Amino acid sequence: MRLALTARHLLHTGATPAEAYANLARRTRQPLRSARAVCAALAIPATETNHRLDDCYHALLANPRPGSEADTGELLEALGVFDVPTQLDDRELAIIDLLTTAITTHGGIRAGHQHGLTRWFTTGNLTTAYLSLTTTHPNSGDPNRYWTTLVTADELLLAQPSPDPRLAYALTQCRLNATRAV
């Protein structure tokens, strides 16, 4: 618990999660314990922390090289280990369902893009996830369903208070792409 308090202090004094991890890992020489402490300081649930760290333990934390703590921290951050999950309301969950349907009907979202989408869903950055999908044109799958699903998602995003102004243009483009895909 003391390590988590140190991590919390580092975060409150302006350190990024990657920097807090590097600081702790350098001091303790215990990368897994340091990563857990940063996650605890960020109030990421223990079961989620275990899942995230299990996914990258062997590649990043099992056999650390001295002096690689900063690089490891940045990789953990880039992988989403330190992403704080957002509590989503019913409208936001419906948007994620629509975006997931669009991904399924796309026919081939790249792995890196898929990873980014998962992180945006976790952190509640749904507008960014949506806009990234509007720039990806399906080459296979069901293009008409892809675009019509994105239209519905955009309409829900526009219903939020102070929607991103880029959504109106994206909606027009998705509608146009849906008519072309018929």
C-alpha positions as CSV (number, residue, x, y, z in Angstrom):
1,M,0.0,0.0,0.0
2,R,2.9,2.4,0.7
3,L,4.1,2.1,-2.9
4,A,0.6,3.0,-4.1
5,L,0.7,6.1,-1.9
6,T,4.1,7.1,-3.4
7,A,2.6,6.6,-6.8
8,R,-0.4,8.7,-6.0
9,H,1.9,11.5,-4.7
10,L,4.0,11.4,-7.9
11,L,0.8,11.6,-10.0
12,H,-0.5,14.5,-7.9
13,T,2.8,16.4,-8.3
14,G,2.5,16.2,-12.1
15,A,4.2,13.0,-13.1
16,T,2.6,11.1,-15.9
17,P,1.7,7.4,-15.2
18,A,4.7,6.4,-17.2
19,E,7.0,8.7,-15.2
20,A,5.6,7.5,-11.9
21,Y,6.1,3.9,-13.0
22,A,9.7,4.6,-14.0
23,N,10.4,6.4,-10.8
24,L,9.1,3.5,-8.7
25,A,10.7,0.8,-10.8
26,R,14.1,2.4,-10.5
27,R,13.8,2.7,-6.8
28,T,12.3,-0.7,-6.0
29,R,13.7,-2.9,-8.9
30,Q,10.2,-4.5,-8.8
31,P,8.5,-3.7,-12.1
32,L,5.3,-5.6,-11.6
33,R,4.8,-4.2,-8.1
34,S,5.5,-0.7,-9.4
35,A,3.0,-1.1,-12.3
36,R,0.4,-2.4,-9.8
37,A,1.1,0.6,-7.6
38,V,0.5,3.1,-10.4
39,C,-2.7,1.3,-11.4
40,A,-3.9,1.4,-7.7
41,A,-3.0,5.1,-7.5
42,L,-5.2,5.7,-10.6
43,A,-8.0,3.7,-9.0
44,I,-8.1,1.1,-11.7
45,P,-9.9,-1.9,-10.2
46,A,-7.6,-4.8,-9.2
47,T,-9.2,-7.3,-11.5
48,E,-8.7,-5.0,-14.5
49,T,-5.1,-4.3,-13.4
50,N,-4.4,-8.0,-13.2
51,H,-5.9,-8.6,-16.7
52,R,-3.9,-5.7,-18.2
53,L,-0.6,-6.7,-16.6
54,D,-1.1,-10.4,-17.4
55,D,-1.2,-9.4,-21.1
56,C,2.2,-7.8,-21.0
57,Y,4.0,-9.3,-18.1
58,H,6.3,-11.7,-20.0
59,A,7.2,-9.1,-22.7
60,L,7.8,-6.1,-20.4
61,L,8.0,-6.9,-16.7
62,A,9.4,-10.4,-16.2
63,N,13.1,-9.7,-17.1
64,P,13.7,-6.0,-16.9
65,R,16.9,-4.5,-18.1
66,P,18.5,-1.9,-15.8
67,G,18.0,1.6,-17.2
68,S,14.9,0.6,-19.2
69,E,12.3,1.8,-16.7
70,A,11.4,5.0,-18.6
71,D,10.9,3.0,-21.9
72,T,8.9,0.4,-20.1
73,G,6.7,3.0,-18.5
74,E,6.0,4.6,-21.9
75,L,5.2,1.2,-23.4
76,L,2.8,0.4,-20.5
77,E,1.1,3.7,-21.1
78,A,0.9,3.2,-24.9
79,L,-0.6,-0.2,-24.3
80,G,-3.3,1.3,-22.2
81,V,-2.2,-0.3,-18.9
82,F,-2.7,3.0,-17.1
83,D,-5.9,4.0,-18.9
84,V,-8.5,5.0,-16.3
85,P,-11.9,3.4,-17.2
86,T,-14.8,5.8,-17.4
87,Q,-18.2,5.1,-16.1
88,L,-20.4,5.2,-19.2
89,D,-24.1,6.1,-19.3
90,D,-26.7,4.2,-21.4
91,R,-26.4,6.5,-24.4
92,E,-22.6,6.1,-24.4
93,L,-22.9,2.3,-24.1
94,A,-25.4,2.4,-27.1
95,I,-22.8,4.4,-29.0
96,I,-20.1,1.8,-28.2
97,D,-22.5,-1.0,-29.4
98,L,-23.0,0.9,-32.7
99,L,-19.3,1.4,-33.2
100,T,-18.6,-2.2,-32.4
101,T,-21.2,-3.2,-35.0
102,A,-19.5,-0.9,-37.5
103,I,-16.2,-2.5,-36.7
104,T,-17.7,-6.0,-37.3
105,T,-19.3,-5.0,-40.6
106,H,-16.1,-3.2,-41.8
107,G,-14.4,-6.4,-42.8
108,G,-10.8,-5.6,-41.7
109,I,-9.9,-3.0,-39.1
110,R,-6.1,-3.0,-38.6
111,A,-4.9,-4.3,-35.2
112,G,-3.3,-1.0,-34.2
113,H,-6.5,0.9,-35.0
114,Q,-8.5,-1.7,-33.1
115,H,-6.2,-1.2,-30.1
116,G,-6.8,2.5,-30.2
117,L,-10.5,2.0,-30.4
118,T,-10.5,-0.2,-27.4
119,R,-8.6,2.4,-25.4
120,W,-11.0,5.2,-26.5
121,F,-13.9,3.0,-25.5
122,T,-12.3,2.4,-22.1
123,T,-11.6,6.1,-21.5
124,G,-14.9,7.3,-22.9
125,N,-13.4,9.2,-25.8
126,L,-16.2,8.2,-28.1
127,T,-16.1,11.1,-30.5
128,T,-12.4,10.4,-31.3
129,A,-13.3,6.7,-31.8
130,Y,-16.2,7.6,-34.1
131,L,-14.2,10.1,-36.1
132,S,-11.4,7.6,-36.6
133,L,-13.9,5.1,-38.0
134,T,-15.3,7.7,-40.5
135,T,-11.9,7.9,-42.2
136,T,-11.7,4.1,-42.7
137,H,-13.4,2.9,-45.8
138,P,-14.4,-0.7,-45.8
139,N,-13.0,-2.8,-48.7
140,S,-15.0,-5.9,-47.8
141,G,-17.7,-6.7,-45.2
142,D,-21.0,-4.8,-45.5
143,P,-20.2,-1.2,-46.5
144,N,-23.8,-0.1,-46.5
145,R,-24.4,-1.3,-42.9
146,Y,-21.0,0.1,-41.9
147,W,-22.0,3.6,-43.0
148,T,-25.6,3.5,-41.8
149,T,-24.4,2.3,-38.4
150,L,-22.0,5.2,-38.2
151,V,-24.8,7.6,-39.1
152,T,-26.8,6.3,-36.2
153,A,-23.8,6.6,-33.9
154,D,-23.2,10.2,-35.1
155,E,-26.8,11.1,-34.4
156,L,-26.4,9.9,-30.8
157,L,-23.1,11.8,-30.4
158,L,-24.7,15.0,-31.7
159,A,-27.4,14.7,-29.0
160,Q,-24.9,15.3,-26.3
161,P,-24.5,18.8,-24.8
162,S,-21.9,20.8,-26.8
163,P,-21.1,18.2,-29.5
164,D,-17.8,18.4,-31.3
165,P,-18.4,20.6,-34.5
166,R,-16.6,18.0,-36.6
167,L,-19.6,15.6,-36.1
168,A,-21.9,17.5,-38.4
169,Y,-19.5,17.3,-41.3
170,A,-18.8,13.6,-40.5
171,L,-22.6,12.9,-40.5
172,T,-23.0,14.3,-43.9
173,Q,-20.1,12.3,-45.3
174,C,-21.3,9.0,-43.7
175,R,-24.8,9.6,-45.2
176,L,-23.2,10.2,-48.6
177,N,-21.0,7.1,-48.3
178,A,-24.1,5.0,-47.2
179,T,-26.0,6.1,-50.4
180,R,-22.9,5.2,-52.5
181,A,-22.6,1.8,-50.9
182,V,-26.1,0.6,-51.8
